[in-house]
Amino acid sequence: MSTVVGHVVGLHRYPVKSMAGEPLDETEISWHGLADDRRWGFVREGQVRNGFPWLTLRQRPDLVRYHPCLRGGSAVVRTPGGDEHDVADPELAALLGARPMKLDRGAFDSAPVSLLTVQSATAVGSPDVRRFRPNVVVDAAGEFPEDAWVGATAAIGGAVLRVDRADRRCGVVAVDPDTGTRDATVLRAVARQHGLTLGVYASVVTPGHVRVGDEVVLHPRPRAGNG
């Protein structure tokens, strides 16, 4: 039986991997995640052949103070000092010590869509969900409610997602989304209270349009047959 488990209270895309997020009122979700999400990334010098060449908050926690937005078909990045650069501007590359790369399918660490409930973020002492860099933020009932969604499909607006697994957290959670400073308090709380996972990863079953306010309707995993 399908069940309404919550509603969307936030949508976030990250035009440039590891930089600040951009809140949205509505967006398209395609096979490769939210439209324009993580379609740019910066590659560390000498790491092109590395399995994970990206410049991220692990190396540069201050990246969270760089604010990208989409403008005129390109990404424009506002630096902590207030200057603006096209994402492909060599001056920005020199500032970061890395070169930009465009990725039509997005530069995802694990899956194209991440979901997090307000309740889970609050339970580990960080109601500001930006620290966890989710795509879809849901208001739901209970404690860590999205744990029960794994293996099910979730209809949100015109999109259908398959909830594949828990989101295992790393040191990125320790980065303050405003200052870029590190404080492991929240990461320790996630480890202590929830086995170092928080939120869930999902893949796209049916692309569609989603809006803040949309219901999240859960279709449970099919039961195994008796044969």
ROSE-4610 file (N, C-alpha, C; in Angstrom, 1 decimal, always signed):
// ROSE-4610
residu = [M/M/M/S/S/S/T/T/T/V/V/V/V/V/V/G/G/G/H/H/H/V/V/V/V/V/V/G/G/G/L/L/L/H/H/H/R/R/R/Y/Y/Y/P/P/P/V/V/V/K/K/K/S/S/S/M/M/M/A/A/A/G/G/G/E/E/E/P/P/P/L/L/L/D/D/D/E/E/E/T/T/T/E/E/E/I/I/I/S/S/S/W/W/W/H/H/H/G/G/G/L/L/L/A/A/A/D/D/D/D/D/D/R/R/R/R/R/R/W/W/W/G/G/G/F/F/F/V/V/V/R/R/R/E/E/E/G/G/G/Q/Q/Q/V/V/V/R/R/R/N/N/N/G/G/G/F/F/F/P/P/P/W/W/W/L/L/L/T/T/T/L/L/L/R/R/R/Q/Q/Q/R/R/R/P/P/P/D/D/D/L/L/L/V/V/V/R/R/R/Y/Y/Y/H/H/H/P/P/P/C/C/C/L/L/L/R/R/R/G/G/G/G/G/G/S/S/S/A/A/A/V/V/V/V/V/V/R/R/R/T/T/T/P/P/P/G/G/G/G/G/G/D/D/D/E/E/E/H/H/H/D/D/D/V/V/V/A/A/A/D/D/D/P/P/P/E/E/E/L/L/L/A/A/A/A/A/A/L/L/L/L/L/L/G/G/G/A/A/A/R/R/R/P/P/P/M/M/M/K/K/K/L/L/L/D/D/D/R/R/R/G/G/G/A/A/A/F/F/F/D/D/D/S/S/S/A/A/A/P/P/P/V/V/V/S/S/S/L/L/L/L/L/L/T/T/T/V/V/V/Q/Q/Q/S/S/S/A/A/A/T/T/T/A/A/A/V/V/V/G/G/G/S/S/S/P/P/P/D/D/D/V/V/V/R/R/R/R/R/R/F/F/F/R/R/R/P/P/P/N/N/N/V/V/V/V/V/V/V/V/V/D/D/D/A/A/A/A/A/A/G/G/G/E/E/E/F/F/F/P/P/P/E/E/E/D/D/D/A/A/A/W/W/W/V/V/V/G/G/G/A/A/A/T/T/T/A/A/A/A/A/A/I/I/I/G/G/G/G/G/G/A/A/A/V/V/V/L/L/L/R/R/R/V/V/V/D/D/D/R/R/R/A/A/A/D/D/D/R/R/R/R/R/R/C/C/C/G/G/G/V/V/V/V/V/V/A/A/A/V/V/V/D/D/D/P/P/P/D/D/D/T/T/T/G/G/G/T/T/T/R/R/R/D/D/D/A/A/A/T/T/T/V/V/V/L/L/L/R/R/R/A/A/A/V/V/V/A/A/A/R/R/R/Q/Q/Q/H/H/H/G/G/G/L/L/L/T/T/T/L/L/L/G/G/G/V/V/V/Y/Y/Y/A/A/A/S/S/S/V/V/V/V/V/V/T/T/T/P/P/P/G/G/G/H/H/H/V/V/V/R/R/R/V/V/V/G/G/G/D/D/D/E/E/E/V/V/V/V/V/V/L/L/L/H/H/H/P/P/P/R/R/R/P/P/P/R/R/R/A/A/A/G/G/G/N/N/N/G/G/G]
num = [1/1/1/2/2/2/3/3/3/4/4/4/5/5/5/6/6/6/7/7/7/8/8/8/9/9/9/10/10/10/11/11/11/12/12/12/13/13/13/14/14/14/15/15/15/16/16/16/17/17/17/18/18/18/19/19/19/20/20/20/21/21/21/22/22/22/23/23/23/24/24/24/25/25/25/26/26/26/27/27/27/28/28/28/29/29/29/30/30/30/31/31/31/32/32/32/33/33/33/34/34/34/35/35/35/36/36/36/37/37/37/38/38/38/39/39/39/40/40/40/41/41/41/42/42/42/43/43/43/44/44/44/45/45/45/46/46/46/47/47/47/48/48/48/49/49/49/50/50/50/51/51/51/52/52/52/53/53/53/54/54/54/55/55/55/56/56/56/57/57/57/58/58/58/59/59/59/60/60/60/61/61/61/62/62/62/63/63/63/64/64/64/65/65/65/66/66/66/67/67/67/68/68/68/69/69/69/70/70/70/71/71/71/72/72/72/73/73/73/74/74/74/75/75/75/76/76/76/77/77/77/78/78/78/79/79/79/80/80/80/81/81/81/82/82/82/83/83/83/84/84/84/85/85/85/86/86/86/87/87/87/88/88/88/89/89/89/90/90/90/91/91/91/92/92/92/93/93/93/94/94/94/95/95/95/96/96/96/97/97/97/98/98/98/99/99/99/100/100/100/101/101/101/102/102/102/103/103/103/104/104/104/105/105/105/106/106/106/107/107/107/108/108/108/109/109/109/110/110/110/111/111/111/112/112/112/113/113/113/114/114/114/115/115/115/116/116/116/117/117/117/118/118/118/119/119/119/120/120/120/121/121/121/122/122/122/123/123/123/124/124/124/125/125/125/126/126/126/127/127/127/128/128/128/129/129/129/130/130/130/131/131/131/132/132/132/133/133/133/134/134/134/135/135/135/136/136/136/137/137/137/138/138/138/139/139/139/140/140/140/141/141/141/142/142/142/143/143/143/144/144/144/145/145/145/146/146/146/147/147/147/148/148/148/149/149/149/150/150/150/151/151/151/152/152/152/153/153/153/154/154/154/155/155/155/156/156/156/157/157/157/158/158/158/159/159/159/160/160/160/161/161/161/162/162/162/163/163/163/164/164/164/165/165/165/166/166/166/167/167/167/168/168/168/169/169/169/170/170/170/171/171/171/172/172/172/173/173/173/174/174/174/175/175/175/176/176/176/177/177/177/178/178/178/179/179/179/180/180/180/181/181/181/182/182/182/183/183/183/184/184/184/185/185/185/186/186/186/187/187/187/188/188/188/189/189/189/190/190/190/191/191/191/192/192/192/193/193/193/194/194/194/195/195/195/196/196/196/197/197/197/198/198/198/199/199/199/200/200/200/201/201/201/202/202/202/203/203/203/204/204/204/205/205/205/206/206/206/207/207/207/208/208/208/209/209/209/210/210/210/211/211/211/212/212/212/213/213/213/214/214/214/215/215/215/216/216/216/217/217/217/218/218/218/219/219/219/220/220/220/221/221/221/222/222/222/223/223/223/224/224/224/225/225/225/226/226/226/227/227/227]
x = [+0.8/+0.0/+0.9/+0.5/+1.3/+1.0/+2.0/+1.9/+2.5/+1.8/+2.5/+3.3/+4.6/+5.5/+6.1/+5.8/+6.2/+6.0/+6.6/+6.6/+7.9/+8.2/+9.4/+9.4/+10.5/+10.6/+11.9/+12.7/+13.9/+14.4/+14.9/+15.5/+16.8/+17.9/+19.2/+20.0/+20.6/+21.5/+22.9/+23.9/+25.3/+25.9/+25.8/+26.3/+27.8/+28.6/+30.0/+30.2/+30.8/+31.0/+31.8/+31.3/+31.9/+31.8/+31.3/+31.0/+29.6/+29.3/+28.0/+26.8/+25.8/+24.5/+23.7/+22.8/+21.8/+20.4/+19.7/+18.3/+17.4/+16.4/+15.5/+14.0/+13.1/+11.7/+11.1/+11.7/+11.3/+12.4/+12.4/+13.4/+13.0/+13.7/+13.5/+14.5/+14.1/+14.9/+15.0/+16.2/+16.4/+17.1/+17.5/+18.2/+19.4/+20.0/+21.3/+21.2/+20.0/+19.8/+19.1/+19.2/+18.6/+19.3/+18.5/+19.0/+20.2/+21.3/+22.5/+23.2/+22.9/+23.5/+24.9/+25.9/+27.3/+27.7/+27.3/+27.7/+29.1/+29.7/+31.0/+31.8/+33.1/+33.9/+35.3/+36.2/+37.6/+38.5/+39.4/+40.3/+41.6/+42.1/+43.4/+44.6/+45.5/+46.7/+47.4/+47.7/+48.4/+47.6/+46.2/+45.3/+44.3/+44.5/+43.6/+43.3/+44.3/+44.2/+43.8/+43.7/+43.3/+41.8/+41.5/+40.1/+39.2/+39.7/+38.9/+39.7/+39.7/+40.6/+40.1/+38.9/+38.2/+38.8/+38.8/+39.0/+37.8/+37.8/+36.6/+36.9/+35.8/+35.9/+36.9/+37.3/+38.3/+39.6/+40.0/+41.2/+41.1/+39.9/+39.7/+38.4/+38.3/+37.0/+36.4/+37.3/+36.8/+36.0/+36.0/+35.2/+33.7/+33.3/+31.9/+31.5/+32.5/+32.3/+32.3/+32.5/+32.4/+30.9/+30.2/+28.8/+28.6/+28.3/+28.0/+26.5/+26.1/+24.8/+24.8/+23.6/+23.5/+23.1/+23.8/+23.4/+23.8/+22.8/+23.1/+23.6/+23.2/+23.6/+24.9/+25.6/+26.8/+26.8/+27.8/+27.9/+28.8/+28.3/+29.1/+29.4/+30.6/+31.1/+31.4/+30.8/+31.1/+32.1/+33.3/+34.3/+34.0/+34.7/+34.5/+34.8/+35.6/+35.9/+34.9/+33.9/+32.9/+33.1/+34.2/+34.4/+33.6/+33.3/+32.5/+33.4/+33.4/+34.1/+33.2/+33.3/+32.7/+33.5/+32.8/+33.4/+34.7/+34.7/+35.8/+36.9/+36.8/+37.7/+39.1/+40.2/+41.5/+41.9/+41.4/+41.7/+41.1/+39.9/+39.3/+40.1/+40.6/+41.4/+42.7/+43.3/+44.5/+44.3/+43.2/+42.8/+42.7/+42.1/+41.9/+43.0/+43.9/+45.0/+44.5/+43.4/+42.8/+42.1/+41.8/+41.2/+39.8/+38.9/+37.5/+37.3/+36.3/+35.9/+34.3/+33.8/+32.3/+32.0/+30.9/+30.5/+29.0/+28.6/+27.2/+26.3/+26.9/+26.2/+26.4/+27.1/+27.3/+28.5/+29.1/+30.2/+29.8/+29.1/+28.6/+29.5/+29.6/+30.4/+29.8/+28.5/+27.9/+26.6/+25.7/+24.4/+23.9/+22.9/+22.5/+21.6/+20.9/+20.0/+20.2/+20.3/+20.4/+19.2/+18.6/+17.5/+17.8/+17.3/+17.5/+16.3/+15.9/+14.8/+15.3/+14.4/+14.7/+14.9/+14.1/+14.2/+15.5/+16.2/+17.5/+18.5/+18.5/+19.5/+19.4/+18.1/+17.9/+18.4/+18.2/+18.5/+20.0/+20.8/+22.3/+22.8/+21.9/+22.3/+22.6/+22.1/+22.4/+21.2/+20.2/+19.0/+19.2/+20.4/+20.8/+21.3/+20.4/+20.7/+21.8/+22.2/+23.3/+24.6/+24.8/+26.0/+26.1/+24.9/+24.9/+24.7/+24.6/+24.6/+23.5/+22.3/+21.3/+20.7/+20.1/+19.3/+17.9/+17.3/+15.9/+15.8/+15.2/+15.0/+13.5/+13.2/+11.8/+11.5/+10.3/+9.7/+8.9/+9.3/+8.6/+8.4/+7.7/+7.5/+8.5/+8.8/+9.6/+11.1/+11.9/+13.3/+14.1/+14.9/+15.6/+14.6/+13.5/+12.5/+12.9/+13.9/+14.3/+15.0/+15.4/+16.0/+15.0/+13.7/+12.7/+12.4/+12.9/+12.6/+13.5/+14.6/+15.6/+14.9/+15.0/+14.4/+13.1/+12.5/+11.2/+11.4/+10.3/+10.3/+9.5/+9.9/+9.3/+8.9/+7.6/+7.1/+7.1/+7.7/+7.8/+7.4/+6.3/+5.9/+5.7/+6.4/+6.3/+7.4/+8.3/+9.5/+9.2/+9.9/+9.9/+11.3/+11.7/+13.0/+13.0/+14.1/+14.3/+15.3/+14.9/+15.8/+16.7/+18.0/+18.9/+19.7/+20.1/+21.0/+21.2/+21.7/+22.0/+23.2/+23.2/+24.3/+25.4/+26.5/+27.6/+28.4/+28.5/+29.1/+30.6/+31.2/+32.7/+33.0/+34.2/+34.6/+34.0/+33.4/+32.7/+31.6/+31.0/+30.0/+30.6/+31.9/+32.5/+32.7/+32.4/+32.7/+31.5/+31.7/+30.6/+30.2/+28.9/+28.5/+28.7/+28.9/+29.0/+30.5/+31.2/+32.6/+33.7/+33.3/+34.3/+35.3/+35.1/+35.9/+35.4/+36.4/+36.0/+35.8/+34.7/+34.4/+33.7/+34.3/+33.9/+32.7/+32.1/+31.1/+29.9/+29.4/+28.3/+28.7/+29.8/+30.3/+30.4/+30.8/+30.9/+29.5/+28.6/+27.2/+26.6/+26.9/+26.4/+26.9/+28.2/+28.9/+28.3/+28.1/+27.6/+26.1/+25.3/+23.9/+23.3/+24.2/+23.5/+24.6/+25.6/+26.6/+27.2/+27.4/+28.1/+27.3/+26.0/+25.1/+24.1/+23.6/+22.5/+21.9/+20.6/+20.0/+20.2/+19.7/+19.7/+20.1/+20.6/+20.9/+19.8/+19.5/+18.4/+18.9/+18.3/+18.5/+17.1/+17.1/+15.9/+15.2/+14.0/+13.2/+12.4/+11.8/+11.0/+11.4/+12.0/+12.3/+11.0/+11.1/+9.9/+10.2/+9.2/+9.3/+8.9/+9.7/+9.4/+9.4/+8.6/+8.5/+8.6/+9.0/+8.8/+7.4/+7.0/+5.6/+5.0/+5.7/+5.2/+5.2/+4.2/+4.2/+5.3/+5.7/+6.6/+5.8/+5.5/+4.6/+5.5/+5.5/+6.3/+5.6/+6.2/+5.6/+6.6/+6.1/+7.0/+7.6/+8.7/+9.4/+8.5/+8.6/+7.8/+8.2/+7.3/+7.6/+8.1/+9.0/+9.5/+8.4/+8.3/+7.3/+7.5/+6.6/+6.7/+7.3/+7.4/+7.9/+9.4]
y = [-1.2/+0.0/+1.2/+2.2/+3.4/+4.3/+5.0/+5.8/+7.2/+8.2/+9.6/+9.6/+9.8/+9.8/+11.1/+12.1/+13.5/+14.4/+15.6/+16.5/+17.3/+17.7/+18.4/+19.8/+20.1/+21.4/+22.1/+21.4/+22.1/+21.3/+22.0/+21.5/+22.2/+21.5/+22.1/+21.4/+22.3/+21.8/+22.5/+21.8/+22.3/+22.4/+23.6/+23.7/+23.3/+23.6/+23.2/+22.3/+21.2/+20.2/+20.7/+20.5/+20.9/+22.4/+23.2/+24.6/+24.7/+25.9/+26.1/+25.7/+25.3/+24.9/+26.1/+25.8/+26.8/+26.3/+27.0/+26.6/+26.8/+25.9/+26.0/+25.9/+26.5/+26.3/+25.1/+24.8/+23.7/+23.4/+22.1/+21.7/+20.5/+20.2/+18.9/+17.9/+16.7/+15.6/+14.7/+14.5/+13.7/+12.4/+11.6/+10.3/+10.6/+11.7/+12.0/+13.0/+13.0/+13.9/+15.2/+16.1/+17.4/+18.2/+18.9/+19.7/+20.6/+20.5/+21.3/+21.0/+19.9/+19.6/+18.9/+19.5/+19.0/+18.7/+19.6/+19.5/+20.1/+20.8/+21.3/+20.8/+20.5/+20.2/+20.7/+20.8/+21.2/+20.0/+19.8/+18.7/+19.1/+18.4/+18.7/+18.4/+19.3/+19.1/+17.8/+17.1/+15.8/+14.7/+14.9/+13.9/+13.4/+13.8/+13.5/+12.0/+11.1/+9.7/+9.0/+9.8/+9.3/+8.9/+7.9/+7.5/+8.5/+9.5/+10.5/+11.8/+12.5/+13.6/+15.0/+15.0/+16.3/+17.0/+18.3/+19.2/+19.3/+18.9/+18.9/+19.6/+19.6/+20.1/+19.4/+18.2/+17.5/+18.2/+18.7/+19.4/+20.9/+21.5/+22.9/+23.2/+23.1/+23.4/+24.8/+25.7/+27.0/+27.1/+26.0/+25.9/+26.2/+25.9/+26.1/+27.6/+28.5/+29.9/+30.5/+29.6/+30.0/+29.7/+30.7/+30.5/+30.6/+29.4/+29.4/+29.6/+30.1/+30.2/+30.1/+29.8/+29.7/+31.0/+31.4/+32.7/+32.7/+32.9/+33.0/+31.7/+30.6/+29.3/+28.8/+29.5/+29.1/+29.3/+28.7/+28.9/+30.1/+30.9/+32.1/+31.9/+32.0/+31.8/+33.1/+33.3/+34.5/+34.0/+34.6/+34.2/+34.7/+34.3/+34.8/+36.3/+36.8/+38.3/+39.1/+38.4/+39.1/+39.3/+38.8/+38.9/+37.8/+38.0/+37.0/+36.6/+35.3/+34.7/+33.7/+33.6/+32.5/+31.2/+30.1/+28.9/+28.5/+28.9/+28.5/+29.6/+30.6/+31.7/+31.2/+31.4/+31.0/+31.6/+32.8/+33.5/+32.7/+32.1/+31.3/+30.0/+29.4/+28.2/+28.5/+29.6/+30.0/+30.1/+30.7/+31.0/+29.6/+28.6/+27.4/+26.4/+26.6/+25.7/+24.4/+24.5/+23.3/+23.8/+22.9/+23.3/+22.8/+23.6/+23.2/+22.1/+21.3/+20.3/+20.2/+20.2/+20.1/+18.6/+18.3/+16.9/+16.8/+16.4/+16.4/+15.5/+14.5/+13.5/+13.8/+14.8/+15.2/+14.4/+15.1/+14.5/+14.0/+12.9/+12.4/+11.4/+11.5/+10.5/+9.1/+9.1/+7.7/+7.6/+8.5/+8.4/+9.8/+9.8/+11.1/+11.9/+11.3/+12.1/+11.7/+12.7/+12.4/+13.0/+12.3/+12.7/+12.7/+13.7/+13.8/+14.4/+13.9/+14.4/+15.5/+16.4/+17.4/+16.8/+15.7/+15.0/+14.4/+13.8/+13.2/+14.2/+15.3/+16.4/+16.9/+17.1/+17.6/+16.6/+15.4/+14.3/+14.3/+14.7/+14.7/+16.1/+17.0/+18.3/+19.3/+19.1/+20.1/+20.3/+21.1/+21.3/+22.1/+22.7/+23.4/+22.3/+21.9/+20.7/+21.0/+22.2/+22.5/+21.8/+21.5/+20.8/+19.4/+18.8/+17.5/+17.5/+18.6/+18.8/+17.9/+17.9/+17.1/+17.7/+16.9/+17.4/+17.7/+16.7/+16.8/+16.7/+17.7/+17.8/+17.5/+16.6/+16.1/+16.3/+16.8/+16.9/+15.6/+14.8/+13.5/+13.2/+12.2/+11.9/+10.8/+10.9/+9.8/+10.2/+9.3/+9.5/+8.7/+9.4/+8.8/+8.1/+8.7/+8.1/+7.5/+8.1/+7.7/+6.3/+5.8/+4.5/+3.4/+3.6/+2.7/+2.7/+3.7/+3.9/+3.0/+2.6/+1.9/+0.6/+0.4/-0.7/-0.4/+0.8/+1.2/+2.2/+2.6/+3.7/+4.8/+6.0/+7.3/+8.1/+8.4/+9.3/+10.7/+11.7/+13.0/+13.9/+14.6/+15.4/+14.4/+14.8/+14.0/+13.0/+12.9/+12.0/+10.8/+9.7/+8.5/+8.1/+7.9/+7.5/+6.2/+5.4/+4.2/+4.5/+4.3/+4.5/+3.3/+3.5/+2.4/+2.0/+3.0/+2.7/+3.9/+3.7/+4.8/+5.6/+6.8/+7.7/+7.7/+7.1/+7.0/+8.3/+8.9/+10.2/+10.2/+11.4/+11.5/+12.9/+13.3/+14.5/+15.8/+15.7/+16.9/+17.4/+16.5/+16.9/+17.9/+17.8/+18.7/+20.1/+20.4/+21.7/+22.6/+23.7/+24.7/+25.3/+25.3/+25.8/+27.3/+28.1/+29.5/+29.9/+29.4/+29.8/+29.0/+27.7/+26.8/+26.3/+26.5/+26.0/+24.5/+23.7/+22.3/+22.2/+21.4/+21.1/+19.7/+18.7/+17.3/+17.0/+17.9/+17.6/+16.9/+17.4/+16.8/+15.4/+15.3/+14.0/+13.0/+13.4/+12.4/+12.0/+13.0/+12.6/+11.6/+11.8/+10.9/+9.5/+9.4/+8.1/+7.5/+8.3/+7.7/+7.3/+8.1/+7.9/+7.1/+7.0/+6.4/+5.7/+5.2/+4.3/+5.0/+6.3/+7.1/+7.2/+6.9/+7.2/+8.2/+8.9/+9.9/+10.2/+10.1/+10.3/+9.1/+9.2/+8.1/+8.5/+7.6/+7.8/+7.2/+7.8/+7.3/+7.4/+6.5/+6.6/+6.9/+7.3/+7.8/+6.7/+6.4/+5.5/+6.2/+7.3/+8.1/+9.6/+10.2/+11.7/+12.5/+13.6/+14.5/+15.8/+16.6/+17.9/+17.8/+18.4/+18.4/+19.8/+20.1/+21.4/+21.3/+22.3/+22.4/+22.4/+21.5/+21.3/+20.0/+19.4/+18.1/+17.0/+16.2/+15.0/+14.0/+13.2/+12.1/+10.9/+10.1/+9.0/+7.7/+6.9/+5.7/+4.5/+3.8/+2.5/+1.4/+0.6/-0.4/-1.4/-1.9/-2.9/-4.2/-4.8/-6.0/-7.1/-7.9/-9.1/-10.2/-11.0/-12.1/-13.2/-13.9/-14.9/-16.1/-17.0/-18.2/-19.4/-19.2/-20.3/-20.4]
z = [+0.0/+0.0/+0.0/-0.9/-0.9/+0.3/+0.8/+2.0/+1.8/+2.2/+2.2/+3.5/+3.3/+4.4/+4.8/+4.0/+4.3/+3.1/+3.2/+2.0/+1.9/+0.7/+0.4/+1.0/+1.8/+2.3/+1.8/+1.0/+0.4/-0.8/-1.8/-2.9/-3.1/-3.3/-3.5/-4.6/-5.4/-6.4/-6.2/-6.7/-6.5/-7.9/-8.5/-9.9/-10.0/-9.0/-9.0/-7.8/-8.1/-7.0/-5.9/-4.7/-3.4/-3.1/-4.0/-3.6/-3.0/-2.6/-1.9/-2.8/-2.1/-2.8/-3.2/-4.1/-4.6/-4.3/-3.4/-3.0/-4.2/-4.4/-5.5/-5.0/-5.7/-5.4/-6.1/-7.3/-8.1/-9.1/-9.7/-10.6/-11.3/-12.4/-13.1/-12.5/-12.3/-12.0/-13.2/-13.8/-14.9/-14.5/-15.5/-15.2/-14.4/-14.6/-13.9/-12.8/-12.1/-11.0/-11.3/-10.4/-10.5/-11.7/-12.4/-13.6/-13.1/-13.8/-13.6/-12.2/-11.6/-10.3/-10.6/-10.0/-10.1/-11.5/-12.4/-13.8/-14.1/-13.1/-13.1/-11.9/-12.1/-11.0/-11.3/-10.3/-10.5/-10.2/-11.2/-11.1/-10.6/-9.6/-9.0/-10.0/-10.0/-10.9/-10.6/-11.6/-11.5/-11.0/-11.0/-10.5/-11.5/-12.8/-13.8/-13.9/-13.7/-13.8/-12.5/-11.5/-10.2/-10.2/-9.4/-9.4/-8.9/-8.1/-7.5/-7.6/-8.8/-9.0/-8.6/-8.0/-7.8/-6.6/-6.8/-5.6/-4.8/-3.6/-2.7/-1.4/-0.6/+0.8/+1.6/+1.3/+2.0/+2.0/+0.8/+0.6/+0.9/+0.5/+0.6/+1.2/+2.6/+3.2/+2.9/+2.5/+2.2/+0.9/+0.1/-1.1/-0.9/+0.4/+0.7/+0.7/+0.7/+0.7/-0.7/-1.7/-3.1/-3.5/-4.0/-4.3/-5.8/-6.4/-7.9/-8.1/-9.3/-9.7/-11.2/-11.8/-13.2/-13.8/-14.8/-15.4/-16.9/-17.7/-19.2/-19.7/-19.2/-19.7/-19.2/-18.3/-17.7/-16.2/-15.5/-14.1/-13.7/-12.9/-12.4/-10.9/-10.5/-9.1/-8.4/-7.3/-6.4/-5.4/-5.3/-4.4/-3.0/-2.0/-0.6/-0.6/-1.5/-1.5/-2.3/-2.9/-3.6/-5.1/-5.6/-7.1/-7.7/-9.0/-9.8/-11.0/-11.2/-12.4/-13.0/-14.4/-15.0/-14.6/-14.5/-13.9/-14.7/-16.0/-16.8/-16.9/-16.1/-16.1/-15.6/-16.3/-15.9/-14.5/-14.2/-13.0/-11.8/-12.0/-10.9/-10.8/-11.9/-11.8/-11.1/-11.4/-10.7/-9.2/-8.8/-7.4/-6.7/-7.4/-6.7/-6.9/-7.8/-8.1/-8.7/-9.5/-10.1/-11.4/-12.3/-13.6/-13.7/-14.3/-14.4/-15.4/-15.1/-16.1/-16.1/-17.3/-17.5/-17.6/-16.9/-16.9/-17.2/-18.3/-18.7/-17.8/-17.2/-16.4/-14.9/-14.6/-13.2/-12.5/-11.5/-10.8/-9.4/-9.4/-8.1/-7.4/-6.1/-5.4/-5.4/-5.3/-5.2/-5.9/-6.0/-6.6/-7.0/-8.0/-8.5/-7.6/-6.7/-5.8/-4.4/-3.5/-2.0/-1.4/-0.4/+0.4/+1.9/+2.6/+4.0/+4.6/+5.8/+6.5/+7.5/+7.8/+8.8/+10.1/+10.4/+11.7/+11.9/+10.9/+11.0/+11.3/+10.6/+10.8/+12.2/+12.7/+14.0/+15.1/+14.8/+15.8/+16.1/+15.1/+15.4/+15.7/+16.0/+16.5/+15.4/+14.2/+13.1/+12.3/+12.8/+12.0/+10.7/+10.6/+9.3/+8.4/+7.5/+6.6/+5.6/+5.4/+4.4/+4.7/+5.9/+6.3/+5.6/+5.3/+4.8/+3.3/+2.6/+1.2/+0.5/+1.0/+0.3/-0.9/-1.8/-2.9/-2.5/-1.8/-1.5/+0.0/+0.7/+2.1/+2.4/+3.3/+3.5/+5.0/+5.2/+6.6/+6.8/+7.7/+7.9/+9.4/+9.7/+11.1/+11.6/+12.9/+13.5/+13.6/+14.1/+14.2/+13.1/+12.4/+11.3/+10.3/+9.9/+9.2/+7.8/+7.2/+5.8/+5.8/+7.0/+7.1/+6.5/+6.8/+6.4/+4.9/+4.2/+2.8/+1.9/+2.4/+1.6/+1.0/-0.3/-1.0/-1.6/-1.2/-1.7/-2.8/-3.5/-4.4/-3.8/-4.2/-3.7/-4.8/-4.9/-5.9/-5.3/-6.0/-5.5/-6.7/-6.7/-7.8/-9.0/-10.1/-11.3/-11.4/-10.4/-10.5/-9.6/-10.0/-9.1/-8.9/-7.6/-7.2/-6.6/-6.8/-6.0/-4.9/-3.7/-2.6/-2.4/-2.7/-2.8/-1.5/-0.8/+0.4/+1.2/+2.4/+3.4/+2.9/+3.2/+2.9/+4.0/+3.6/+4.6/+4.6/+5.8/+5.9/+6.1/+5.7/+5.8/+6.5/+6.4/+7.0/+6.5/+5.3/+4.8/+5.7/+6.5/+7.5/+8.5/+8.8/+9.8/+9.3/+8.1/+7.5/+7.7/+8.4/+8.6/+7.3/+6.9/+5.6/+5.4/+6.5/+6.4/+6.4/+7.4/+7.6/+6.9/+6.6/+6.0/+7.0/+8.3/+9.4/+9.7/+10.2/+10.6/+12.1/+12.4/+13.8/+13.7/+14.3/+14.1/+15.1/+15.8/+16.7/+16.1/+15.0/+14.3/+13.7/+13.1/+12.6/+13.7/+14.8/+16.0/+16.4/+16.3/+16.7/+15.7/+14.4/+13.4/+13.7/+14.0/+14.2/+15.5/+16.5/+17.8/+17.8/+17.1/+17.1/+16.0/+14.9/+13.7/+12.8/+13.4/+12.7/+11.5/+11.5/+10.5/+9.2/+9.2/+8.1/+8.4/+7.4/+7.7/+6.3/+6.2/+4.9/+4.0/+2.7/+1.8/+0.4/-0.4/-1.8/-2.6/-3.7/-4.6/-6.1/-6.9/-8.3/-8.9/-10.2/-10.8/-11.6/-11.3/-12.1/-13.2/-12.8/-13.8/-13.6/-14.6/-14.5/-14.4/-13.8/-13.6/-12.9/-12.8/-12.2/-10.7/-9.8/-8.4/-7.9/-6.8/-6.2/-4.7/-4.1/-2.6/-2.3/-1.3/-1.0/-1.5/-2.5/-3.0/-1.9/-2.0/-1.1/-1.5/-0.5/-0.8/-0.5/-1.6/-1.5/-1.7/-0.7/-0.6/-1.1/-2.1/-2.6/-2.0/-1.2/-0.5/-1.4/-1.0/-1.8/-1.9/-3.1/-3.3/-2.4/-1.9/-1.1/-2.0/-1.4/-2.1/-2.3/-3.4/-3.6/-2.8/-2.7/-1.9/-2.7/-4.1/-4.9/-4.9]
